[in-house]
Amino acid sequence: MRDATLPCMSDERHRKVRDDSDELLTALDRLKNMERAKRDTDISTPPFHDLAEEVEQQARHVFDVAAAETVHGEVAPTTDVSTNEVRPTADRSH
């Protein structure tokens, strides 16, 4: 296993894959939390329907991010570095 703290020789295409992956994980966590909130809401009430719409919109966002990650992954050059080893765009401190 490589030391993930070492700077990685990756280009912006690798960073896009990392950023997409991070966004996907965040979006999935949000979707899970929204669905849990909906499950605690009385069925077929206005708040339930509002949450159901929000859940559907978030699910669509998850699919959009996954599609973008697929595209970015297809154009990124092959490397021996994993997604976890690529610094996200926001981490420009090193």
SEFIZA-3560 file (N, C-alpha, C; in Angstrom, 3 decimals):
REM SEFIZA-3560
<numar><xx>0.833</xx><yy>-1.186</yy><zz>0.000</zz><atom>N</atom></numar>
<numar><xx>0.000</xx><yy>0.000</yy><zz>0.000</zz><atom>CA</atom></numar>
<numar><xx>0.872</xx><yy>1.241</yy><zz>0.000</zz><atom>C</atom></numar>
<numar><xx>0.566</xx><yy>2.167</yy><zz>-0.865</zz><atom>N</atom></numar>
<numar><xx>1.335</xx><yy>3.406</yy><zz>-0.950</zz><atom>CA</atom></numar>
<numar><xx>0.901</xx><yy>4.384</yy><zz>0.127</zz><atom>C</atom></numar>
<numar><xx>1.779</xx><yy>5.288</yy><zz>0.486</zz><atom>N</atom></numar>
<numar><xx>1.481</xx><yy>6.330</yy><zz>1.466</zz><atom>CA</atom></numar>
<numar><xx>0.587</xx><yy>7.369</yy><zz>0.798</zz><atom>C</atom></numar>
<numar><xx>-0.663</xx><yy>7.449</yy><zz>1.222</zz><atom>N</atom></numar>
<numar><xx>-1.636</xx><yy>8.360</yy><zz>0.600</zz><atom>CA</atom></numar>
<numar><xx>-1.312</xx><yy>9.821</yy><zz>0.864</zz><atom>C</atom></numar>
<numar><xx>-0.356</xx><yy>10.104</yy><zz>1.762</zz><atom>N</atom></numar>
<numar><xx>-0.012</xx><yy>11.494</yy><zz>2.037</zz><atom>CA</atom></numar>
<numar><xx>1.025</xx><yy>12.032</yy><zz>1.065</zz><atom>C</atom></numar>
<numar><xx>1.642</xx><yy>11.151</yy><zz>0.304</zz><atom>N</atom></numar>
<numar><xx>2.626</xx><yy>11.608</yy><zz>-0.671</zz><atom>CA</atom></numar>
<numar><xx>1.927</xx><yy>12.275</yy><zz>-1.849</zz><atom>C</atom></numar>
<numar><xx>2.528</xx><yy>13.313</yy><zz>-2.416</zz><atom>N</atom></numar>
<numar><xx>1.893</xx><yy>13.924</yy><zz>-3.577</zz><atom>CA</atom></numar>
<numar><xx>1.827</xx><yy>12.940</yy><zz>-4.736</zz><atom>C</atom></numar>
<numar><xx>0.708</xx><yy>12.932</yy><zz>-5.411</zz><atom>N</atom></numar>
<numar><xx>0.520</xx><yy>12.012</yy><zz>-6.533</zz><atom>CA</atom></numar>
<numar><xx>0.754</xx><yy>12.737</yy><zz>-7.841</zz><atom>C</atom></numar>
<numar><xx>1.380</xx><yy>12.041</yy><zz>-8.744</zz><atom>N</atom></numar>
<numar><xx>1.601</xx><yy>12.597</yy><zz>-10.071</zz><atom>CA</atom></numar>
<numar><xx>0.360</xx><yy>12.313</yy><zz>-10.907</zz><atom>C</atom></numar>
<numar><xx>-0.647</xx><yy>13.140</yy><zz>-10.750</zz><atom>N</atom></numar>
<numar><xx>-1.875</xx><yy>12.933</yy><zz>-11.501</zz><atom>CA</atom></numar>
<numar><xx>-2.245</xx><yy>14.225</yy><zz>-12.200</zz><atom>C</atom></numar>
<numar><xx>-2.975</xx><yy>14.096</yy><zz>-13.253</zz><atom>N</atom></numar>
<numar><xx>-3.392</xx><yy>15.291</yy><zz>-13.963</zz><atom>CA</atom></numar>
<numar><xx>-4.827</xx><yy>15.641</yy><zz>-13.593</zz><atom>C</atom></numar>
<numar><xx>-5.339</xx><yy>16.675</yy><zz>-14.182</zz><atom>N</atom></numar>
<numar><xx>-6.678</xx><yy>17.158</yy><zz>-13.856</zz><atom>CA</atom></numar>
<numar><xx>-7.754</xx><yy>16.122</yy><zz>-14.160</zz><atom>C</atom></numar>
<numar><xx>-7.527</xx><yy>15.247</yy><zz>-15.119</zz><atom>N</atom></numar>
<numar><xx>-8.528</xx><yy>14.210</yy><zz>-15.413</zz><atom>CA</atom></numar>
<numar><xx>-8.659</xx><yy>13.243</yy><zz>-14.254</zz><atom>C</atom></numar>
<numar><xx>-7.559</xx><yy>12.963</yy><zz>-13.563</zz><atom>N</atom></numar>
<numar><xx>-7.636</xx><yy>12.119</yy><zz>-12.372</zz><atom>CA</atom></numar>
<numar><xx>-8.341</xx><yy>12.853</yy><zz>-11.244</zz><atom>C</atom></numar>
<numar><xx>-8.068</xx><yy>14.146</yy><zz>-11.127</zz><atom>N</atom></numar>
<numar><xx>-8.733</xx><yy>14.940</yy><zz>-10.082</zz><atom>CA</atom></numar>
<numar><xx>-10.240</xx><yy>14.999</yy><zz>-10.311</zz><atom>C</atom></numar>
<numar><xx>-10.659</xx><yy>15.069</yy><zz>-11.565</zz><atom>N</atom></numar>
<numar><xx>-12.100</xx><yy>15.085</yy><zz>-11.852</zz><atom>CA</atom></numar>
<numar><xx>-12.741</xx><yy>13.790</yy><zz>-11.387</zz><atom>C</atom></numar>
<numar><xx>-12.071</xx><yy>12.667</yy><zz>-11.608</zz><atom>N</atom></numar>
<numar><xx>-12.598</xx><yy>11.382</yy><zz>-11.144</zz><atom>CA</atom></numar>
<numar><xx>-12.695</xx><yy>11.398</yy><zz>-9.619</zz><atom>C</atom></numar>
<numar><xx>-11.655</xx><yy>11.878</yy><zz>-8.946</zz><atom>N</atom></numar>
<numar><xx>-11.665</xx><yy>11.954</yy><zz>-7.475</zz><atom>CA</atom></numar>
<numar><xx>-12.787</xx><yy>12.859</yy><zz>-6.998</zz><atom>C</atom></numar>
<numar><xx>-12.909</xx><yy>14.030</yy><zz>-7.612</zz><atom>N</atom></numar>
<numar><xx>-13.951</xx><yy>14.972</yy><zz>-7.199</zz><atom>CA</atom></numar>
<numar><xx>-15.346</xx><yy>14.395</yy><zz>-7.433</zz><atom>C</atom></numar>
<numar><xx>-15.537</xx><yy>13.733</yy><zz>-8.569</zz><atom>N</atom></numar>
<numar><xx>-16.826</xx><yy>13.083</yy><zz>-8.839</zz><atom>CA</atom></numar>
<numar><xx>-17.115</xx><yy>12.020</yy><zz>-7.784</zz><atom>C</atom></numar>
<numar><xx>-16.114</xx><yy>11.232</yy><zz>-7.454</zz><atom>N</atom></numar>
<numar><xx>-16.284</xx><yy>10.176</yy><zz>-6.462</zz><atom>CA</atom></numar>
<numar><xx>-16.652</xx><yy>10.760</yy><zz>-5.100</zz><atom>C</atom></numar>
<numar><xx>-15.960</xx><yy>11.814</yy><zz>-4.707</zz><atom>N</atom></numar>
<numar><xx>-16.282</xx><yy>12.480</yy><zz>-3.436</zz><atom>CA</atom></numar>
<numar><xx>-17.706</xx><yy>13.021</yy><zz>-3.450</zz><atom>C</atom></numar>
<numar><xx>-18.078</xx><yy>13.664</yy><zz>-4.551</zz><atom>N</atom></numar>
<numar><xx>-19.425</xx><yy>14.210</yy><zz>-4.658</zz><atom>CA</atom></numar>
<numar><xx>-20.471</xx><yy>13.098</yy><zz>-4.629</zz><atom>C</atom></numar>
<numar><xx>-20.181</xx><yy>11.980</yy><zz>-5.279</zz><atom>N</atom></numar>
<numar><xx>-21.110</xx><yy>10.860</yy><zz>-5.295</zz><atom>CA</atom></numar>
<numar><xx>-21.326</xx><yy>10.312</yy><zz>-3.883</zz><atom>C</atom></numar>
<numar><xx>-20.258</xx><yy>10.145</yy><zz>-3.139</zz><atom>N</atom></numar>
<numar><xx>-20.393</xx><yy>9.646</yy><zz>-1.765</zz><atom>CA</atom></numar>
<numar><xx>-21.203</xx><yy>10.617</yy><zz>-0.900</zz><atom>C</atom></numar>
<numar><xx>-20.959</xx><yy>11.901</yy><zz>-1.059</zz><atom>N</atom></numar>
<numar><xx>-21.712</xx><yy>12.914</yy><zz>-0.310</zz><atom>CA</atom></numar>
<numar><xx>-23.187</xx><yy>12.896</yy><zz>-0.704</zz><atom>C</atom></numar>
<numar><xx>-23.444</xx><yy>12.812</yy><zz>-2.010</zz><atom>N</atom></numar>
<numar><xx>-24.827</xx><yy>12.784</yy><zz>-2.500</zz><atom>CA</atom></numar>
<numar><xx>-25.565</xx><yy>11.542</yy><zz>-2.010</zz><atom>C</atom></numar>
<numar><xx>-24.875</xx><yy>10.409</yy><zz>-1.972</zz><atom>N</atom></numar>
<numar><xx>-25.497</xx><yy>9.180</yy><zz>-1.465</zz><atom>CA</atom></numar>
<numar><xx>-25.818</xx><yy>9.286</yy><zz>0.021</zz><atom>C</atom></numar>
<numar><xx>-24.921</xx><yy>9.885</yy><zz>0.791</zz><atom>N</atom></numar>
<numar><xx>-25.194</xx><yy>10.092</yy><zz>2.216</zz><atom>CA</atom></numar>
<numar><xx>-26.417</xx><yy>10.986</yy><zz>2.404</zz><atom>C</atom></numar>
<numar><xx>-26.487</xx><yy>12.041</yy><zz>1.610</zz><atom>N</atom></numar>
<numar><xx>-27.637</xx><yy>12.954</yy><zz>1.696</zz><atom>CA</atom></numar>
<numar><xx>-28.921</xx><yy>12.223</yy><zz>1.311</zz><atom>C</atom></numar>
<numar><xx>-28.875</xx><yy>11.429</yy><zz>0.253</zz><atom>N</atom></numar>
<numar><xx>-30.037</xx><yy>10.669</yy><zz>-0.176</zz><atom>CA</atom></numar>
<numar><xx>-30.499</xx><yy>9.716</yy><zz>0.932</zz><atom>C</atom></numar>
<numar><xx>-29.558</xx><yy>9.037</yy><zz>1.542</zz><atom>N</atom></numar>
<numar><xx>-29.889</xx><yy>8.113</yy><zz>2.623</zz><atom>CA</atom></numar>
<numar><xx>-30.553</xx><yy>8.852</yy><zz>3.786</zz><atom>C</atom></numar>
<numar><xx>-30.020</xx><yy>10.002</yy><zz>4.152</zz><atom>N</atom></numar>
<numar><xx>-30.594</xx><yy>10.780</yy><zz>5.252</zz><atom>CA</atom></numar>
<numar><xx>-31.988</xx><yy>11.296</yy><zz>4.907</zz><atom>C</atom></numar>
<numar><xx>-32.177</xx><yy>11.716</yy><zz>3.668</zz><atom>N</atom></numar>
<numar><xx>-33.486</xx><yy>12.205</yy><zz>3.235</zz><atom>CA</atom></numar>
<numar><xx>-34.508</xx><yy>11.075</yy><zz>3.264</zz><atom>C</atom></numar>
<numar><xx>-34.118</xx><yy>9.898</yy><zz>2.791</zz><atom>N</atom></numar>
<numar><xx>-35.036</xx><yy>8.760</yy><zz>2.783</zz><atom>CA</atom></numar>
<numar><xx>-35.381</xx><yy>8.339</yy><zz>4.208</zz><atom>C</atom></numar>
<numar><xx>-34.412</xx><yy>8.394</yy><zz>5.101</zz><atom>N</atom></numar>
<numar><xx>-34.695</xx><yy>8.072</yy><zz>6.509</zz><atom>CA</atom></numar>
<numar><xx>-35.706</xx><yy>9.053</yy><zz>7.093</zz><atom>C</atom></numar>
<numar><xx>-35.543</xx><yy>10.339</yy><zz>6.781</zz><atom>N</atom></numar>
<numar><xx>-36.493</xx><yy>11.344</yy><zz>7.265</zz><atom>CA</atom></numar>
<numar><xx>-37.887</xx><yy>11.085</yy><zz>6.703</zz><atom>C</atom></numar>
<numar><xx>-37.958</xx><yy>10.713</yy><zz>5.440</zz><atom>N</atom></numar>
<numar><xx>-39.255</xx><yy>10.420</yy><zz>4.814</zz><atom>CA</atom></numar>
<numar><xx>-39.908</xx><yy>9.211</yy><zz>5.492</zz><atom>C</atom></numar>
<numar><xx>-39.114</xx><yy>8.219</yy><zz>5.847</zz><atom>N</atom></numar>
<numar><xx>-39.656</xx><yy>7.019</yy><zz>6.498</zz><atom>CA</atom></numar>
<numar><xx>-40.242</xx><yy>7.325</yy><zz>7.865</zz><atom>C</atom></numar>
<numar><xx>-39.777</xx><yy>8.407</yy><zz>8.488</zz><atom>N</atom></numar>
<numar><xx>-40.298</xx><yy>8.811</yy><zz>9.799</zz><atom>CA</atom></numar>
<numar><xx>-41.506</xx><yy>9.741</yy><zz>9.688</zz><atom>C</atom></numar>
<numar><xx>-41.912</xx><yy>10.037</yy><zz>8.463</zz><atom>N</atom></numar>
<numar><xx>-43.021</xx><yy>10.970</yy><zz>8.219</zz><atom>CA</atom></numar>
<numar><xx>-44.284</xx><yy>10.186</yy><zz>7.892</zz><atom>C</atom></numar>
<numar><xx>-45.406</xx><yy>10.669</yy><zz>8.400</zz><atom>N</atom></numar>
<numar><xx>-46.678</xx><yy>9.994</yy><zz>8.139</zz><atom>CA</atom></numar>
<numar><xx>-46.926</xx><yy>9.898</yy><zz>6.639</zz><atom>C</atom></numar>
<numar><xx>-47.290</xx><yy>8.700</yy><zz>6.188</zz><atom>N</atom></numar>
<numar><xx>-47.483</xx><yy>8.418</yy><zz>4.762</zz><atom>CA</atom></numar>
<numar><xx>-48.616</xx><yy>9.265</yy><zz>4.190</zz><atom>C</atom></numar>
<numar><xx>-48.362</xx><yy>9.772</yy><zz>3.001</zz><atom>N</atom></numar>
<numar><xx>-49.325</xx><yy>10.501</yy><zz>2.183</zz><atom>CA</atom></numar>
<numar><xx>-49.751</xx><yy>11.843</yy><zz>2.764</zz><atom>C</atom></numar>
<numar><xx>-48.977</xx><yy>12.364</yy><zz>3.706</zz><atom>N</atom></numar>
<numar><xx>-49.220</xx><yy>13.719</yy><zz>4.209</zz><atom>CA</atom></numar>
<numar><xx>-48.454</xx><yy>14.704</yy><zz>3.326</zz><atom>C</atom></numar>
<numar><xx>-48.797</xx><yy>15.985</yy><zz>3.375</zz><atom>N</atom></numar>
<numar><xx>-48.028</xx><yy>16.955</yy><zz>2.577</zz><atom>CA</atom></numar>
<numar><xx>-46.519</xx><yy>16.913</yy><zz>2.851</zz><atom>C</atom></numar>
<numar><xx>-46.083</xx><yy>16.818</yy><zz>4.121</zz><atom>N</atom></numar>
<numar><xx>-44.630</xx><yy>16.702</yy><zz>4.338</zz><atom>CA</atom></numar>
<numar><xx>-44.030</xx><yy>15.445</yy><zz>3.703</zz><atom>C</atom></numar>
<numar><xx>-44.764</xx><yy>14.333</yy><zz>3.731</zz><atom>N</atom></numar>
<numar><xx>-44.302</xx><yy>13.098</yy><zz>3.106</zz><atom>CA</atom></numar>
<numar><xx>-44.103</xx><yy>13.312</yy><zz>1.601</zz><atom>C</atom></numar>
<numar><xx>-45.080</xx><yy>13.923</yy><zz>0.960</zz><atom>N</atom></numar>
<numar><xx>-44.986</xx><yy>14.153</yy><zz>-0.485</zz><atom>CA</atom></numar>
<numar><xx>-43.844</xx><yy>15.118</yy><zz>-0.820</zz><atom>C</atom></numar>
<numar><xx>-43.662</xx><yy>16.133</yy><zz>0.022</zz><atom>N</atom></numar>
<numar><xx>-42.547</xx><yy>17.063</yy><zz>-0.192</zz><atom>CA</atom></numar>
<numar><xx>-41.215</xx><yy>16.333</yy><zz>-0.103</zz><atom>C</atom></numar>
<numar><xx>-41.077</xx><yy>15.496</yy><zz>0.922</zz><atom>N</atom></numar>
<numar><xx>-39.837</xx><yy>14.732</yy><zz>1.079</zz><atom>CA</atom></numar>
<numar><xx>-39.646</xx><yy>13.745</yy><zz>-0.060</zz><atom>C</atom></numar>
<numar><xx>-40.733</xx><yy>13.128</yy><zz>-0.504</zz><atom>N</atom></numar>
<numar><xx>-40.638</xx><yy>12.176</yy><zz>-1.618</zz><atom>CA</atom></numar>
<numar><xx>-40.110</xx><yy>12.875</yy><zz>-2.866</zz><atom>C</atom></numar>
<numar><xx>-40.559</xx><yy>14.097</yy><zz>-3.108</zz><atom>N</atom></numar>
<numar><xx>-40.069</xx><yy>14.848</yy><zz>-4.269</zz><atom>CA</atom></numar>
<numar><xx>-38.586</xx><yy>15.184</yy><zz>-4.112</zz><atom>C</atom></numar>
<numar><xx>-38.189</xx><yy>15.570</yy><zz>-2.903</zz><atom>N</atom></numar>
<numar><xx>-36.781</xx><yy>15.872</yy><zz>-2.651</zz><atom>CA</atom></numar>
<numar><xx>-35.909</xx><yy>14.622</yy><zz>-2.821</zz><atom>C</atom></numar>
<numar><xx>-36.403</xx><yy>13.488</yy><zz>-2.344</zz><atom>N</atom></numar>
<numar><xx>-35.667</xx><yy>12.230</yy><zz>-2.491</zz><atom>CA</atom></numar>
<numar><xx>-35.493</xx><yy>11.904</yy><zz>-3.972</zz><atom>C</atom></numar>
<numar><xx>-36.559</xx><yy>12.058</yy><zz>-4.742</zz><atom>N</atom></numar>
<numar><xx>-36.469</xx><yy>11.771</yy><zz>-6.175</zz><atom>CA</atom></numar>
<numar><xx>-35.462</xx><yy>12.688</yy><zz>-6.859</zz><atom>C</atom></numar>
<numar><xx>-35.487</xx><yy>13.982</yy><zz>-6.525</zz><atom>N</atom></numar>
<numar><xx>-34.529</xx><yy>14.918</yy><zz>-7.118</zz><atom>CA</atom></numar>
<numar><xx>-33.099</xx><yy>14.560</yy><zz>-6.737</zz><atom>C</atom></numar>
<numar><xx>-32.893</xx><yy>14.182</yy><zz>-5.487</zz><atom>N</atom></numar>
<numar><xx>-31.548</xx><yy>13.804</yy><zz>-5.047</zz><atom>CA</atom></numar>
<numar><xx>-31.095</xx><yy>12.528</yy><zz>-5.739</zz><atom>C</atom></numar>
<numar><xx>-32.006</xx><yy>11.576</yy><zz>-5.916</zz><atom>N</atom></numar>
<numar><xx>-31.654</xx><yy>10.334</yy><zz>-6.613</zz><atom>CA</atom></numar>
<numar><xx>-31.232</xx><yy>10.638</yy><zz>-8.048</zz><atom>C</atom></numar>
<numar><xx>-31.925</xx><yy>11.557</yy><zz>-8.700</zz><atom>N</atom></numar>
<numar><xx>-31.538</xx><yy>11.952</yy><zz>-10.058</zz><atom>CA</atom></numar>
<numar><xx>-30.146</xx><yy>12.592</yy><zz>-10.061</zz><atom>C</atom></numar>
<numar><xx>-29.866</xx><yy>13.383</yy><zz>-9.030</zz><atom>N</atom></numar>
<numar><xx>-28.534</xx><yy>13.997</yy><zz>-8.914</zz><atom>CA</atom></numar>
<numar><xx>-27.461</xx><yy>12.916</yy><zz>-8.770</zz><atom>C</atom></numar>
<numar><xx>-27.751</xx><yy>11.895</yy><zz>-7.967</zz><atom>N</atom></numar>
<numar><xx>-26.805</xx><yy>10.781</yy><zz>-7.790</zz><atom>CA</atom></numar>
<numar><xx>-26.495</xx><yy>10.146</yy><zz>-9.140</zz><atom>C</atom></numar>
<numar><xx>-27.516</xx><yy>9.881</yy><zz>-9.939</zz><atom>N</atom></numar>
<numar><xx>-27.297</xx><yy>9.280</yy><zz>-11.261</zz><atom>CA</atom></numar>
<numar><xx>-26.491</xx><yy>10.207</yy><zz>-12.166</zz><atom>C</atom></numar>
<numar><xx>-26.759</xx><yy>11.513</yy><zz>-12.094</zz><atom>N</atom></numar>
<numar><xx>-26.004</xx><yy>12.471</yy><zz>-12.914</zz><atom>CA</atom></numar>
<numar><xx>-24.527</xx><yy>12.472</yy><zz>-12.537</zz><atom>C</atom></numar>
<numar><xx>-24.241</xx><yy>12.460</yy><zz>-11.253</zz><atom>N</atom></numar>
<numar><xx>-22.844</xx><yy>12.447</yy><zz>-10.799</zz><atom>CA</atom></numar>
<numar><xx>-22.173</xx><yy>11.142</yy><zz>-11.205</zz><atom>C</atom></numar>
<numar><xx>-22.875</xx><yy>10.030</yy><zz>-11.062</zz><atom>N</atom></numar>
<numar><xx>-22.305</xx><yy>8.735</yy><zz>-11.465</zz><atom>CA</atom></numar>
<numar><xx>-22.004</xx><yy>8.718</yy><zz>-12.958</zz><atom>C</atom></numar>
<numar><xx>-22.880</xx><yy>9.312</yy><zz>-13.758</zz><atom>N</atom></numar>
<numar><xx>-22.648</xx><yy>9.371</yy><zz>-15.205</zz><atom>CA</atom></numar>
<numar><xx>-21.427</xx><yy>10.230</yy><zz>-15.517</zz><atom>C</atom></numar>
<numar><xx>-21.280</xx><yy>11.357</yy><zz>-14.818</zz><atom>N</atom></numar>
<numar><xx>-20.117</xx><yy>12.220</yy><zz>-15.035</zz><atom>CA</atom></numar>
<numar><xx>-18.836</xx><yy>11.498</yy><zz>-14.642</zz><atom>C</atom></numar>
<numar><xx>-18.882</xx><yy>10.752</yy><zz>-13.544</zz><atom>N</atom></numar>
<numar><xx>-17.695</xx><yy>10.005</yy><zz>-13.111</zz><atom>CA</atom></numar>
<numar><xx>-17.311</xx><yy>8.956</yy><zz>-14.155</zz><atom>C</atom></numar>
<numar><xx>-18.298</xx><yy>8.318</yy><zz>-14.750</zz><atom>N</atom></numar>
<numar><xx>-18.021</xx><yy>7.336</yy><zz>-15.800</zz><atom>CA</atom></numar>
<numar><xx>-17.316</xx><yy>7.983</yy><zz>-16.978</zz><atom>C</atom></numar>
<numar><xx>-17.829</xx><yy>9.125</yy><zz>-17.421</zz><atom>N</atom></numar>
<numar><xx>-17.218</xx><yy>9.839</yy><zz>-18.548</zz><atom>CA</atom></numar>
<numar><xx>-15.797</xx><yy>10.266</yy><zz>-18.203</zz><atom>C</atom></numar>
<numar><xx>-15.615</xx><yy>10.862</yy><zz>-17.029</zz><atom>N</atom></numar>
<numar><xx>-14.279</xx><yy>11.319</yy><zz>-16.638</zz><atom>CA</atom></numar>
<numar><xx>-13.325</xx><yy>10.138</yy><zz>-16.465</zz><atom>C</atom></numar>
<numar><xx>-13.825</xx><yy>9.016</yy><zz>-15.956</zz><atom>N</atom></numar>
<numar><xx>-12.984</xx><yy>7.833</yy><zz>-15.800</zz><atom>CA</atom></numar>
<numar><xx>-12.562</xx><yy>7.233</yy><zz>-17.127</zz><atom>C</atom></numar>
<numar><xx>-13.428</xx><yy>7.356</yy><zz>-18.130</zz><atom>N</atom></numar>
<numar><xx>-13.090</xx><yy>6.820</yy><zz>-19.451</zz><atom>CA</atom></numar>
<numar><xx>-12.022</xx><yy>7.641</yy><zz>-20.159</zz><atom>C</atom></numar>
<numar><xx>-11.950</xx><yy>8.942</yy><zz>-19.895</zz><atom>N</atom></numar>
<numar><xx>-10.961</xx><yy>9.784</yy><zz>-20.576</zz><atom>CA</atom></numar>
<numar><xx>-9.671</xx><yy>9.957</yy><zz>-19.772</zz><atom>C</atom></numar>
<numar><xx>-9.697</xx><yy>9.563</yy><zz>-18.498</zz><atom>N</atom></numar>
<numar><xx>-8.476</xx><yy>9.679</yy><zz>-17.688</zz><atom>CA</atom></numar>
<numar><xx>-7.477</xx><yy>8.609</yy><zz>-18.120</zz><atom>C</atom></numar>
<numar><xx>-6.208</xx><yy>8.982</yy><zz>-18.197</zz><atom>N</atom></numar>
<numar><xx>-5.202</xx><yy>7.988</yy><zz>-18.572</zz><atom>CA</atom></numar>
<numar><xx>-5.052</xx><yy>6.910</yy><zz>-17.499</zz><atom>C</atom></numar>
<numar><xx>-4.709</xx><yy>5.718</yy><zz>-17.932</zz><atom>N</atom></numar>
<numar><xx>-4.471</xx><yy>4.612</yy><zz>-17.011</zz><atom>CA</atom></numar>
<numar><xx>-3.296</xx><yy>4.962</yy><zz>-16.113</zz><atom>C</atom></numar>
<numar><xx>-3.421</xx><yy>4.594</yy><zz>-14.845</zz><atom>N</atom></numar>
<numar><xx>-2.378</xx><yy>4.900</yy><zz>-13.879</zz><atom>CA</atom></numar>
<numar><xx>-2.329</xx><yy>3.810</yy><zz>-12.823</zz><atom>C</atom></numar>
<numar><xx>-1.261</xx><yy>3.790</yy><zz>-12.042</zz><atom>N</atom></numar>
<numar><xx>-1.164</xx><yy>2.838</yy><zz>-10.933</zz><atom>CA</atom></numar>
<numar><xx>-1.541</xx><yy>3.501</yy><zz>-9.610</zz><atom>C</atom></numar>
<numar><xx>-2.286</xx><yy>4.590</yy><zz>-9.692</zz><atom>N</atom></numar>
<numar><xx>-2.732</xx><yy>5.349</yy><zz>-8.520</zz><atom>CA</atom></numar>
<numar><xx>-4.240</xx><yy>5.162</yy><zz>-8.377</zz><atom>C</atom></numar>
<numar><xx>-4.694</xx><yy>4.874</yy><zz>-7.162</zz><atom>N</atom></numar>
<numar><xx>-6.130</xx><yy>4.712</yy><zz>-6.925</zz><atom>CA</atom></numar>
<numar><xx>-6.801</xx><yy>6.074</yy><zz>-6.739</zz><atom>C</atom></numar>
<numar><xx>-8.108</xx><yy>6.072</yy><zz>-6.813</zz><atom>N</atom></numar>
<numar><xx>-8.880</xx><yy>7.304</yy><zz>-6.603</zz><atom>CA</atom></numar>
<numar><xx>-8.588</xx><yy>7.902</yy><zz>-5.235</zz><atom>C</atom></numar>
<numar><xx>-8.459</xx><yy>7.058</yy><zz>-4.208</zz><atom>N</atom></numar>
<numar><xx>-8.174</xx><yy>7.565</yy><zz>-2.864</zz><atom>CA</atom></numar>
<numar><xx>-6.822</xx><yy>8.254</yy><zz>-2.764</zz><atom>C</atom></numar>
<numar><xx>-5.898</xx><yy>7.908</yy><zz>-3.625</zz><atom>N</atom></numar>
<numar><xx>-4.561</xx><yy>8.494</yy><zz>-3.571</zz><atom>CA</atom></numar>
<numar><xx>-4.459</xx><yy>9.823</yy><zz>-4.313</zz><atom>C</atom></numar>
<numar><xx>-5.449</xx><yy>10.150</yy><zz>-5.099</zz><atom>N</atom></numar>
<numar><xx>-5.454</xx><yy>11.423</yy><zz>-5.827</zz><atom>CA</atom></numar>
<numar><xx>-6.008</xx><yy>12.497</yy><zz>-4.905</zz><atom>C</atom></numar>
<numar><xx>-5.268</xx><yy>13.570</yy><zz>-4.748</zz><atom>N</atom></numar>
<numar><xx>-5.760</xx><yy>14.665</yy><zz>-3.919</zz><atom>CA</atom></numar>
<numar><xx>-6.951</xx><yy>15.319</yy><zz>-4.594</zz><atom>C</atom></numar>
<numar><xx>-8.000</xx><yy>15.616</yy><zz>-3.812</zz><atom>N</atom></numar>
<numar><xx>-9.136</xx><yy>16.319</yy><zz>-4.407</zz><atom>CA</atom></numar>
<numar><xx>-8.758</xx><yy>17.729</yy><zz>-4.796</zz><atom>C</atom></numar>
<numar><xx>-9.514</xx><yy>18.294</yy><zz>-5.691</zz><atom>N</atom></numar>
<numar><xx>-9.216</xx><yy>19.650</yy><zz>-6.177</zz><atom>CA</atom></numar>
<numar><xx>-9.103</xx><yy>20.647</yy><zz>-5.044</zz><atom>C</atom></numar>
<numar><xx>-9.937</xx><yy>20.527</yy><zz>-4.023</zz><atom>N</atom></numar>
<numar><xx>-9.924</xx><yy>21.466</yy><zz>-2.915</zz><atom>CA</atom></numar>
<numar><xx>-8.641</xx><yy>21.398</yy><zz>-2.097</zz><atom>C</atom></numar>
<numar><xx>-7.907</xx><yy>20.306</yy><zz>-2.182</zz><atom>N</atom></numar>
<numar><xx>-6.677</xx><yy>20.129</yy><zz>-1.417</zz><atom>CA</atom></numar>
<numar><xx>-5.472</xx><yy>20.569</yy><zz>-2.261</zz><atom>C</atom></numar>
<numar><xx>-5.238</xx><yy>21.852</yy><zz>-2.307</zz><atom>N</atom></numar>
<numar><xx>-4.105</xx><yy>22.410</yy><zz>-3.064</zz><atom>CA</atom></numar>
<numar><xx>-2.987</xx><yy>22.864</yy><zz>-2.128</zz><atom>C</atom></numar>
<numar><xx>-3.004</xx><yy>22.375</yy><zz>-0.873</zz><atom>N</atom></numar>
<numar><xx>-2.045</xx><yy>22.845</yy><zz>0.113</zz><atom>CA</atom></numar>
<numar><xx>-0.669</xx><yy>22.224</yy><zz>-0.039</zz><atom>C</atom></numar>
<numar><xx>-0.544</xx><yy>21.142</yy><zz>-0.805</zz><atom>N</atom></numar>
<numar><xx>0.760</xx><yy>20.448</yy><zz>-0.908</zz><atom>CA</atom></numar>
<numar><xx>1.355</xx><yy>20.624</yy><zz>-2.268</zz><atom>C</atom></numar>
//
